[in-house]
Amino acid sequence: MEPFRKFYSIGSIIIDDIVLPDGTTRMGILGGGAAHAAMGMRVWTDHAGIIASVGSDLPPKSRKVLEETFATEGLVWRNTPTARAWQVYESTGHRTEVFRTDFDQFLQSSPLPDELEDGVIQPAGFHIQCATPEPFISWIKASCKLGCDLILWEPWDLFCRKDNQDEFRQLLPIVDIFSPNLTEARNITGYFDVEDVSRALFSYGARTIAIRMGADGSLVTDRYGRSHHIPSILADEPVDVTGAGNAYCGGFLVSLVETGDILRAGKCGAVSASFALEQYGAIYPLAGIRERAAERFEQIQLLL
């Protein structure tokens, strides 16, 4: 039987040690952009996987959770420590990330396609959030050989600078969906108004853009001029905003591959983000997730 094609997030796994404003801590929480994005995919599909580097010191509990929740054939095990960071929260909601492991090593740790066995990855879609230009470009080239339907690029904020505009002009035409947050998009283009930002990104060669704006929702636009503002949705007060943007990207990608509808994809992204806001860390309960997601999807319908 031919294996299921899966959705993969290519990025990072991080063990987070969280310090809350009152001084209490939550240590050893599984996080990282790839885990959050893949969890956003899991809201809508059972076929979500992670492509990332992990160290041999990954806690057994975290490994078990990964293997129970995602397809893990894309994990590359290294003889270096798993990335680990303090996440320090202020009463204002501001978060400071301080790496406990070597940050340069973290930047260079993303797997390359040739580190995986031939045939092990059969992607329906890629969410890519890794160092640029490499291994980003290698994964773009690999996606064609692997028959990947769509690529969503969520850029690292370190790369989102106006002096990288030439690089963005080269890279945006070779991905299907570009999803920065609003601050990142402003830093790239030099514009402030989201409509001006969107027009600038299209002038650089973008095909479909999903600009994430936190509590203000997202602006989803394609090159044919179709544009939708998608409101955010919260079940309760947010517990932790970390990873909500990654989860949005995961949900958006799954929906766009399956339906081709950017409005529906934006709604699915918003629903995925809403689950990420409800707890610390990337992993949340999957029991009844589709039913809860459908209810939240209908809530967004009423807000439009």
Secondary structure, DSSP 8 states (H G I E B T S, - for coil): -----EEEEES--EEEEEE-TTS-EEEEEEE-HHHHHHHHHHTT-S-EEEEEEEETT--HHHHHHHHHHSEEEEEEEESS---EEEEEE-TTS-EEEEESS-HHHHHT-S--GGGS-TTS--EEEEEE-S-TTTTHHHHHHHHHHHT-SEEEE---GGG--GGGHHHHHHHGGG-SEE--BHHHHHHHHS--SHHHHHHHHHHTT-SEEEEE-GGG-EEEEETTS-EEEE----SSS-S--TTHHHHHHHHHHHHHHHH--HHHHHHHHHHHHHHHTTSSSS----TTHHHHHHHHHHHHHHH-
